[in-house]
């Protein structure tokens, strides 16, 4: 198997595990549709993942190990689509200017974005992410405001009533959120009820919601929706994101920003 084929297989495997964590048991047909791959390919992937002890195969599909869906941890996500997340962070940084006030939600992509904003003069960043706050801790030009709340150790994020009440009094120009799953039909979602409450409160602070999502997040529709399609003002993603979802989100009002592919140089913006 070539290096390229191996990389694509690894990304499919990660997406399969993510989908099963977020949706629970899925049929072979549903997995193939979500991955835009043939059932033959997905069946082979399931066999490999079962041999590695990462899922349970059933007749006509598969199920996650350990029962119900769970929220992926920071460790789960930190090694996935690294190059794509770096490019998304680069492009998203162009949406932030001097003296802006923004919200940054938790996630590996928003953490990367935070690092790129350390030199923006007069910037105010409100966040419930300890990792985002740490990325900006030494930024002399940036004021960082933590929400407070209960700590979710797996994601290093603050959630709960304290978080949501604090955010109720915050008003900013843009909120940058990542979430766990994204579809054109239902928008951004997460498998955690606590994380969903915090994400909705983060989104409610902003005149515009900016979603940062690499292609591996598309097709996953977790139980708790956080941002409906019509509330997504900007979507920053990579060229491997599914065209059908991009078209649906653009039709709902989002401006779609595509990072450069390996063979192109300037980023692309597609207006609705």
Secondary structure, DSSP 8 states (H G I E B T S, - for coil): --HHHHHHHHHHHHHHHHHHHHH-SEEHHHHHHHHT--HHHHHHHHHHHHHTTSEEEETTEEEETTSS-----HHHHHTSSHHHHHHHHHHHGGG--TT-EEEE-SSHHHHHHHHHTTT-TTEEEEESBHHHHHHTTT-TTEEEEE---EEETTTTEEESHHHHHHHTT--EEEEEE--SEEETTTEEEES-HHHHHHHHHHHHTEEEEEEE--GGGBT---SEEEE-GGGEEEEEE-TTS-HHHHHHHHHTT-EEEE---TT--S-EEE--
